Amino acid sequence: MRVRIPSPLRSYTKAHEVDADGATLAELVADLDRRYPGIRFRMVDEQDALRPHIRFFVNGEQVRDLTIALEPSDEVHIVQALSGG
């Protein structure tokens, strides 16, 4: 499936869109990490929870649950909030 990558994570993928596979969002993130080592840690913390500044949208709907089922035709957008002072 097509995955849109936010600018701060493009240093891993070198592209704004990539292909990845997974029956769940967790499997998709694991596949992204296999293809682009280190990217998972930027999105998921040590307790396997999404980091607070990361948002996933599947077919335009925000999801926070890594166990959500995905279809090969789904479109996934990863959004990273910017912060600072």
N, C-alpha and C positions, 0 to 999 in steps of 0.2 A: 504494500500500500504506500501511497505518497505521504511523506511527512515533511511539513514545513518547519524549518529551523530558524530560530531567532538569531539576530546578528551576534550577540555575545557568545553563542555556541558554534558559530561557523568556523572558528579556528580549528575545530575538530573535523568538521565535514567538508570544508572548502566549497560548500554549495548551500543555496537557500532552500532547496528541496532535495530529498533523498528517498530512496526506497528502503523499506524495512518490512519484516514479517513478524507476526505474533497473533495468537488466538486471544490474548488479553493485553491490556496496556503494559503490564509488568513484563510479558514476553517481548513486546515490541521494544521496550526500553532496553531489555537484555540484548536483543538483536542489534539495536543501535550501538550498544557498548562493544559488541563483538566486532562490528564493522568500524567503529570509531572509538578505540580504547580511551577510557577516562570520561566519556561524556555522561555516563550514568551518574557518577558521583556529583556532577554539577546539578543534577535534577532530583536525585533521591538521596536521602540522608542514611546514616548508619542503622536507623531503626526501620528502614524500608518504607519511609513516608516521603511524600513529595515535599521538596523544600518550599518554604513559604513564598518565595519569589517566583516560583514556576507555576504556570497554568497550562493544562492540556485541554484542547477543544477537539472533540470528535464530531465531525459533520456539523460544526457550528455550535455544539452544546458543550459547556464546560463540564469536565469530569475531574473528580479528586480521588477516585477509587482506582487503584492499580489493578484490581481484579475484574474490571469491566471487560466484557467480551467485545471483540472486534471482528469485523468482517473484512475480507480482502479488498472490498470496494470502498471502505471507509477512507476519509481524508482526516488526517491528524495534524493539528497546528500546535506547536509548542510556543508559548509566549513567556518571556522572561521580563519581569518588572524591573525597572531601573530605580535605584535608590541612592541616597547620598545627601550631603548637607550643603 
